[in-house]
């Protein structure tokens, strides 16, 4: 008799445990809970994305500052006033191989004289 009572009690406990477990899972799968879980996950993903975007922007700013410093050094903008580099000579627009004196014709075209 004791053996039957033991197995009956064990069966009832297992049934209550399984029923409770199934009911909890069913409550998790209701549309309201699924929507709440999706919203929570979306907010968490948004925070992670924002953190990564801020980190990326910080890296870009650091790279820009480094490149600006390199350009300033290359152009001599960080040098003291008495140590400025000599001005650079720009290439002339004219062709150096062309003769200096080009013969011009004596005829000048006036577009208004035809009218």
C-alpha positions in Angstrom: 0.0 0.0 0.0 2.8 2.4 0.9 4.4 1.7 -2.5 1.2 2.6 -4.3 0.9 5.8 -2.3 4.5 6.7 -3.1 4.0 6.2 -6.9 0.7 8.0 -6.9 2.2 11.0 -5.1 5.2 11.0 -7.5 2.8 10.9 -10.5 0.7 13.8 -9.1 3.9 15.9 -8.4 5.2 15.1 -11.9 1.9 16.1 -13.4 1.7 19.4 -11.5 5.3 20.2 -12.5 4.7 19.4 -16.2 1.4 21.4 -16.2 3.1 24.4 -14.5 5.9 24.2 -17.0 3.6 24.0 -20.0 1.4 26.9 -18.7 4.5 29.1 -18.3 5.6 28.4 -21.8 2.1 29.1 -23.2 2.1 32.4 -21.4 5.5 33.3 -23.0 4.1 32.5 -26.4 1.1 34.9 -26.2 1.1 37.7 -28.8 1.5 40.3 -26.1 4.5 38.7 -24.6 6.1 38.0 -28.0 5.6 41.7 -28.9 7.2 42.8 -25.6 10.1 40.5 -26.1 10.6 41.7 -29.7 10.5 45.3 -28.5 13.0 44.6 -25.7 15.4 42.9 -28.2 15.0 45.8 -30.7 15.8 48.4 -28.0 18.9 46.4 -26.9 20.0 46.1 -30.6 19.5 49.8 -31.0 21.7 50.6 -27.9 24.4 48.3 -29.3 24.2 49.9 -32.7 24.4 53.4 -31.2 27.4 52.4 -29.1 29.2 51.0 -32.2 28.3 54.1 -34.2 29.7 56.4 -31.4 32.8 54.3 -31.3 33.2 54.5 -35.1 32.6 58.3 -35.1 35.3 58.6 -32.3 37.7 56.6 -34.5 37.0 58.8 -37.5 37.5 62.0 -35.5 40.8 60.7 -34.2 41.9 59.8 -37.7 40.9 63.2 -39.0 42.8 64.9 -36.2 45.9 62.8 -36.9 45.7 63.5 -40.6 45.2 67.2 -40.0 48.3 67.3 -37.8 50.3 65.5 -40.6 49.1 68.1 -43.1 49.8 71.0 -40.8 53.3 69.7 -40.3 53.8 69.1 -44.0 52.6 72.6 -44.9 54.6 74.2 -42.0 51.5 75.6 -40.3 52.7 74.4 -36.8 56.1 76.0 -37.2 56.9 79.3 -35.4 56.6 82.4 -37.4 60.3 82.9 -37.7 60.8 79.4 -39.1 58.2 79.3 -41.8 59.3 77.4 -44.9 60.1 79.3 -48.1 57.2 79.9 -50.4 56.8 77.3 -53.0 57.1 78.3 -56.6 54.1 77.2 -58.6 54.5 75.9 -62.2 53.8 78.5 -64.8 50.7 78.1 -66.9 52.6 78.8 -70.1 54.7 76.1 -71.8 58.4 76.7 -71.2 59.4 75.1 -74.5 57.4 77.6 -76.6 59.2 80.7 -78.0 58.9 83.8 -76.0 58.0 86.0 -79.0 55.3 84.7 -81.1 54.8 86.6 -84.3 51.3 88.0 -84.5 49.6 88.9 -87.7 48.8 92.5 -88.4 45.3 91.7 -89.2 43.0 92.0 -86.2 39.6 90.6 -86.3 36.8 92.8 -85.1 33.6 90.9 -85.0 31.6 94.1 -85.1 32.9 95.4 -88.4 31.0 92.9 -90.4 27.7 94.3 -89.4 
